[in-house]
Amino acid sequence: MIAGIDVTLRCDECGGSGRVLSGHPNDPFAQAINCQAGCDNGEVTHFDELTTLEDAIKDYPTAIRLQVVAPFSKWNR
């Protein structure tokens, strides 16, 4: 049994670029700024409590990365 999985997805707000325009795309003064959605270089990671990696693959087909998080025990200190 695993504790869960860290699921990394492409940020919806910036499309995975990590940058967004500060104004309208047709505005000549619009500037590219860092994404304000809390992503890390265009990637968003969240924890999902799942029982198997196979479930995560089915639930998140567009995931960039899936990382199994082992349950805490006295053996992995």
GURO-88174 format. One record per residue (C-alpha): y, x, z. Coordinates in steps of 0.1 Angstrom, whole numbers, plus 2048, in hexadecimal, padded with zeros to 3 digits. Each point is the difference from the previous one (the first is absolute). Example, Ala and Ser with C-alpha at 12.3 -4.5 7.8 and 13.67 -1.06 7.14 Angstrom:
7D387B84E 82280E7F9 
This chain:
800800800 82380D7F7 8207F8812 8127F97DF 81080E7E1 82280E7F8 8097F07DF 81A8117EB 8117EB7E5 81C8057E7 8217F380E 8097DE7F0 825805805 8038217EC 7E17FE7EB 7F382080F 81D8167F6 810803822 8227F87F0 8137E07F8 8217F97EF 81E7F9818 80F7E67E7 7F87EC7E1 7ED8147E6 81C7F97E6 81A80E818 80B8237F4 808809825 7DE7F680E 7EF81D810 7DB807809 7FC801826 7E2804816 7EC7E0804 80A7EC81F 7DF7EE804 7F281A818 7E98107E7 7F78257FF 80780D7DD 7F57DF7F1 7E27FA815 7FA7E881D 7E3805818 7F47E6818 7E17FC816 7E77E57FA 7E47F8817 7E27FE7E9 7DB805806 7F68127E0 8108167E5 7F17E87E6 8157E380E 81F8157FD 7F88097DC 7FD7DB7F8 81F7F5814 81781B7F3 7F78087DB 8228107FA 7FF81781E 80A8247FA 7EC80D81D 7E87F181A 7F981581F 7E67F681A 80D802823 7E4808818 7FE7EF821 80A81581E 7E380E813 7FA81D817 7F18137E3 8208027EA 81880D81A 
